Amino acid sequence: MVARGDAAPGTTPDRSRRTGSRALTTEPFSLRKIAMPAFGPSFLFGLAEGAILPIVPLSVRDLGGSVAVAALIVTLLGIGSLLTNLPASVITARWGERPAILGAASWSAAGMLLCVLSGSVGLFAVGILMVGMSSAVFNLARQSYLTEAVPMYFRARAMSTLGGATRTGRFVGPFLTAGLIHFTSIAGAYWIGIASLLLTVAVAARMADLPSLDMAHASSPAAPTLRSITIDHWRVFATVGIGALLLGAVRASRQVIIPLWAQHIGLEAAATSLIYGVSGAVDTLVFYPGGKVMDHKGRRWVAVPSMLIMGVALLWMPFTAGAITLLLAAMLIGFGNGIGSGVLMTLGADYSPVRGRPQFLGIWRVLSDIGSISGPALLSAVTAAASLALGIGATGLLAFVGGAALWYWIPRAAIRSA
């Protein structure tokens, strides 16, 4: 592993070898050649999630649940993902990336079907939990697959494109839902999700299997476990992992902050939706340039600016008092988040060992998910104790703390997998 700051900026590994991957190649790598099998499933899976996300609270209310119950069931998506990250690593390590992706998409489709057919809030909640569980398995397997299939010198661009494909799908999904439920009922959102997931299965089924590591490591005394990976890499989890946790916290908080502040300053729902949508559009437009900078300059050149830009925007937001200024702040947040689209996945891939990679990534994703839960919790606590403006300001300061941590612990250039 490269020590902090040791590697020179712009270092490019030998392009004849896929560093940390399972295969060697003498041909130049082309992202375009693997675009459909690599990113098609992620776009479709994101589209399925985006199609149902705005409808879940409405479905709970239609089933007789209260507003509080509706909010609780929405959190089951995140809880399901958090609880399944470690089992997902075991599943991926045991069965392989492609079977894990196929199983996750099928399990999510079954969960959405249960949502459609359920006549009670309890069964509906089970279906939503299944969707959250499948998300953990799918995303970990996708990350693991790309880490193996893409050479190191192209890794950040691949991971950024992976994140961008998912976000684009989530951005498109609500628009498809809005068009269909205008002519049908809200159940149409789940049918869009199910159809997208079935397409995911069809595309993923054509992915090439990666060669097994068993022969390459036949002399190894024992297979890696979650415990052994945690012990061997605890320094990474306790340093860069904390930066990843803080990044997850800021990212999750921004999704709540924009609509809350828009409501606080008296904007109507239509204006709030427009501002949120424009911020999301900016987010989806800049993922590839961010990945290219990471590949050529090093991870710090994107990870740190991403946090600092979001921090500045969040500190500015409490001083906005109208739609235009809030839109500008939201666009700045979208830009900061967008350029860092693949940062967490790239760092996880960089630090992960070849043997035991799924287990490492499972623990890495747990840290990120803990951040995703703790960020909105911090916002809620400060808002309850003081005010929403101070809560947003605290989140902005958290972004600066995270940026400082990432600047200190991330090497200047890419890390070679070990």
ChimeraX attribute file (.defattr): number of C-alpha atoms within 10 A of each C-alpha:
attribute: neighborCount
match mode: 1-to-1
recipient: residues
	/A:1	11
	/A:2	16
	/A:3	11
	/A:4	14
	/A:5	15
	/A:6	11
	/A:7	16
	/A:8	13
	/A:9	19
	/A:10	16
	/A:11	16
	/A:12	15
	/A:13	16
	/A:14	11
	/A:15	17
	/A:16	13
	/A:17	17
	/A:18	24
	/A:19	24
	/A:20	22
	/A:21	20
	/A:22	17
	/A:23	15
	/A:24	13
	/A:25	11
	/A:26	9
	/A:27	9
	/A:28	9
	/A:29	17
	/A:30	10
	/A:31	15
	/A:32	8
	/A:33	9
	/A:34	16
	/A:35	14
	/A:36	16
	/A:37	17
	/A:38	26
	/A:39	24
	/A:40	20
	/A:41	32
	/A:42	28
	/A:43	26
	/A:44	28
	/A:45	32
	/A:46	26
	/A:47	28
	/A:48	34
	/A:49	30
	/A:50	26
	/A:51	29
	/A:52	25
	/A:53	18
	/A:54	16
	/A:55	19
	/A:56	22
	/A:57	20
	/A:58	15
	/A:59	19
	/A:60	23
	/A:61	15
	/A:62	14
	/A:63	15
	/A:64	14
	/A:65	18
	/A:66	13
	/A:67	13
	/A:68	10
	/A:69	16
	/A:70	20
	/A:71	14
	/A:72	13
	/A:73	23
	/A:74	20
	/A:75	15
	/A:76	20
	/A:77	23
	/A:78	22
	/A:79	17
	/A:80	20
	/A:81	24
	/A:82	23
	/A:83	15
	/A:84	21
	/A:85	29
	/A:86	23
	/A:87	16
	/A:88	27
	/A:89	29
	/A:90	19
	/A:91	19
	/A:92	25
	/A:93	21
	/A:94	12
	/A:95	10
	/A:96	20
	/A:97	27
	/A:98	22
	/A:99	18
	/A:100	24
	/A:101	27
	/A:102	22
	/A:103	17
	/A:104	27
	/A:105	28
	/A:106	19
	/A:107	21
	/A:108	28
	/A:109	26
	/A:110	17
	/A:111	25
	/A:112	30
	/A:113	18
	/A:114	19
	/A:115	26
	/A:116	19
	/A:117	12
	/A:118	16
	/A:119	13
	/A:120	14
	/A:121	20
	/A:122	14
	/A:123	16
	/A:124	24
	/A:125	24
	/A:126	19
	/A:127	26
	/A:128	25
	/A:129	24
	/A:130	24
	/A:131	28
	/A:132	26
	/A:133	27
	/A:134	28
	/A:135	28
	/A:136	27
	/A:137	29
	/A:138	27
	/A:139	25
	/A:140	26
	/A:141	28
	/A:142	21
	/A:143	23
	/A:144	26
	/A:145	21
	/A:146	21
	/A:147	29
	/A:148	22
	/A:149	23
	/A:150	25
	/A:151	25
	/A:152	28
	/A:153	24
	/A:154	21
	/A:155	28
	/A:156	33
	/A:157	27
	/A:158	29
	/A:159	28
	/A:160	28
	/A:161	26
	/A:162	28
	/A:163	27
	/A:164	27
	/A:165	24
	/A:166	25
	/A:167	25
	/A:168	22
	/A:169	23
	/A:170	24
	/A:171	22
	/A:172	17
	/A:173	27
	/A:174	21
	/A:175	13
	/A:176	16
	/A:177	27
	/A:178	16
	/A:179	12
	/A:180	17
	/A:181	13
	/A:182	10
	/A:183	9
	/A:184	10
	/A:185	10
	/A:186	20
	/A:187	19
	/A:188	22
	/A:189	29
	/A:190	25
	/A:191	20
	/A:192	22
	/A:193	26
	/A:194	24
	/A:195	14
	/A:196	24
	/A:197	28
	/A:198	21
	/A:199	17
	/A:200	24
	/A:201	23
	/A:202	14
	/A:203	18
	/A:204	22
	/A:205	16
	/A:206	11
	/A:207	15
	/A:208	12
	/A:209	13
	/A:210	15
	/A:211	13
	/A:212	11
	/A:213	12
	/A:214	11
	/A:215	9
	/A:216	11
	/A:217	12
	/A:218	10
	/A:219	8
	/A:220	11
	/A:221	7
	/A:222	8
	/A:223	12
	/A:224	16
	/A:225	16
	/A:226	18
	/A:227	9
	/A:228	14
	/A:229	18
	/A:230	15
	/A:231	11
	/A:232	10
	/A:233	14
	/A:234	12
	/A:235	11
	/A:236	16
	/A:237	20
	/A:238	10
	/A:239	15
	/A:240	23
	/A:241	25
	/A:242	20
	/A:243	29
	/A:244	28
	/A:245	26
	/A:246	29
	/A:247	31
	/A:248	24
	/A:249	28
	/A:250	28
	/A:251	23
	/A:252	18
	/A:253	25
	/A:254	23
	/A:255	15
	/A:256	14
	/A:257	21
	/A:258	24
	/A:259	17
	/A:260	14
	/A:261	20
	/A:262	24
	/A:263	14
	/A:264	13
	/A:265	14
	/A:266	12
	/A:267	16
	/A:268	11
	/A:269	12
	/A:270	9
	/A:271	15
	/A:272	20
	/A:273	15
	/A:274	13
	/A:275	23
	/A:276	20
	/A:277	17
	/A:278	16
	/A:279	23
	/A:280	23
	/A:281	18
	/A:282	20
	/A:283	25
	/A:284	25
	/A:285	15
	/A:286	21
	/A:287	28
	/A:288	24
	/A:289	17
	/A:290	25
	/A:291	28
	/A:292	20
	/A:293	18
	/A:294	31
	/A:295	25
	/A:296	19
	/A:297	19
	/A:298	24
	/A:299	30
	/A:300	24
	/A:301	20
	/A:302	24
	/A:303	29
	/A:304	25
	/A:305	18
	/A:306	25
	/A:307	29
	/A:308	23
	/A:309	20
	/A:310	29
	/A:311	28
	/A:312	19
	/A:313	23
	/A:314	29
	/A:315	19
	/A:316	17
	/A:317	25
	/A:318	19
	/A:319	12
	/A:320	16
	/A:321	15
	/A:322	12
	/A:323	18
	/A:324	11
	/A:325	14
	/A:326	24
	/A:327	23
	/A:328	18
	/A:329	25
	/A:330	27
	/A:331	23
	/A:332	21
	/A:333	29
	/A:334	29
	/A:335	24
	/A:336	29
	/A:337	29
	/A:338	28
	/A:339	29
	/A:340	32
	/A:341	30
	/A:342	29
	/A:343	29
	/A:344	26
	/A:345	27
	/A:346	27
	/A:347	23
	/A:348	26
	/A:349	29
	/A:350	22
	/A:351	23
	/A:352	27
	/A:353	20
	/A:354	18
	/A:355	19
	/A:356	18
	/A:357	23
	/A:358	32
	/A:359	30
	/A:360	27
	/A:361	26
	/A:362	27
	/A:363	20
	/A:364	28
	/A:365	28
	/A:366	20
	/A:367	22
	/A:368	22
	/A:369	24
	/A:370	18
	/A:371	24
	/A:372	22
	/A:373	19
	/A:374	19
	/A:375	24
	/A:376	21
	/A:377	14
	/A:378	18
	/A:379	25
	/A:380	17
	/A:381	13
	/A:382	18
	/A:383	16
	/A:384	12
	/A:385	10
	/A:386	11
	/A:387	14
	/A:388	20
	/A:389	20
	/A:390	17
	/A:391	23
	/A:392	30
	/A:393	22
	/A:394	18
	/A:395	28
	/A:396	26
	/A:397	19
	/A:398	21
	/A:399	29
	/A:400	22
	/A:401	18
	/A:402	27
	/A:403	25
	/A:404	15
	/A:405	19
	/A:406	24
	/A:407	22
	/A:408	17
	/A:409	18
	/A:410	24
	/A:411	20
	/A:412	24
	/A:413	24
	/A:414	30
	/A:415	26
	/A:416	18
	/A:417	19
	/A:418	13
